[in-house]
Amino acid sequence: MALLELRQLRRSFGSLAAVDGVTLDVEASRITGLIGPNGAGKTTLFNLVAGALAPDAGEIFFAGQRITGEPPERIFHRGLARTFQVPRPFAQMTVLENLMLVPAAQAGERFWRNWLGGTRIAAEERRAREQAMAVLELCALAGKAAELAGQLSGGQHKLLELARVLMIEPRLILLDEPAAGVNPALLETLVERIVRLNRERGISFLVIEHNMDLVMSVCAPIVVMMGGRVVTQGDAASIRSDRRVLDAYLGEVPGAPAPAQEAAA
């Protein structure tokens, strides 16, 4: 069943059609890969889905509800979360505090309730702390809870990004280049956590990634974008053998027939 549905989605910047009529279903409980050369429109597509950009045309549906044009915070608290290629933590706050900021509509956000609702605020803070520590444990960051977020390594920042979005118990996470700048040991931890969240909690993922080993090993299906359009999708075996994908990533394939020859065969 489709959890995210994109219908004829379009977004242009001047004369450039960054996303050009994309129709795509992202199924529930899957880790879907989204690949393509630089400039294919992948990040623009993420920005449209997450509400950072408004589409020029087309529709977006999440869990059966139309979300086209909704603000990012509303989409986020619907359970559709997004991480960034370059993480954006609150560097001068602790790792734990970064997570405790996430839950919406906390009583303590209204200053007058600090005088009138102290018991409720204390209970909410206790629940948020317990939830945050459980999420940090899951993301292999419990030992860093008291450290400033700005002191973490690049790979730990990626784990912190994942931990922050897990605080809303999302149904779908958009992961933008999770492997970028991450050392092999931490990347293995990050990938293991993504697979575990998918298998044990049923969380769906849509992953932009240039690391083909990662994509081919954990993503099914894999969607390929070029020039703002979806050109093909399928399992790892079919994507590996697709002429358009080989040309985009490897250049002209020696000995391969030209498209006209293929059509005539």
Order of alpha helices (4+ residues) and beta strands (2+ residues): beta-beta-beta-alpha-beta-beta-alpha-beta-alpha-alpha-alpha-alpha-beta-alpha-beta-alpha-beta-beta-alpha-alpha-alpha
